[in-house]
Amino acid sequence: SSRPRVKGEFVVAMGLAESKNIEQLRSRMSIPQMLSAGMKNHRFPKPMAKLAADLRERLDSNASSEFIRELMAACQIEFESLLSSLEVDDLDVPQAIASQRRLVNLMAFIGHLFRLRAVRGNSIIHCLLNALLGWDQERSRWQGQPQEFEVNCACALLSAVGSAYACNTRGSRVYLARLKSIKTARPWSEATQREIDVLIHTWEQEWTP
């Protein structure tokens, strides 16, 4: 079972973070390990993002920038790898579910990084939402309908970034409109339908300035 090992990695990382021993933390928990731990359990993206944000704050300017570049590069590689793996025709169901869950957790991890201001600028959020929700760059319009796991990923990302993105980003409401369109486009599972409903309600009632 992988859960005890992931929990162990998490506890070790948090203990090292408490000690503020940056070099020990970097040597004991690499960026891939940090990312992996954050993706394997739905409870871990937020605390692992907090760990990354705390580490970023304790590094000097050059090291901080390098750390975030390496972390986001690892996120991009993981994102593209998971999407590619889900396009395989003969992918068995358990493997597909595992990849989808990792992708959802990855989106939550990136969203929390943004909310904690460890990642600055809105372009990464725009790019991810465009990829997940089906933006056609050449035609400058939405194309078709996303798959259910892509909707789950978009909801996880938007829920994590919260009002920090929705209230302060020009053009963010285009994604709210897209979610409303997606909601009625086809029958979704009960869980996904509820996820969309909650996100739309929260956005309109709590995030709209």
Salt bridges, closest charged atoms under 4 A:
GLU9 OE2 - ARG5 NH1 2.97
ASP54 OD2 - LYS50 NZ 2.95
GLU57 OE2 - ARG56 NH1 3.33
GLU78 OE2 - ARG102 NH2 3.15
ASP136 OD2 - ARG139 NH1 2.87
GLU190 OE2 - ARG194 NH1 3.82
ASP197 OD1 - LYS183 NZ 3.03
GLU204 OE2 - LYS180 NZ 2.36
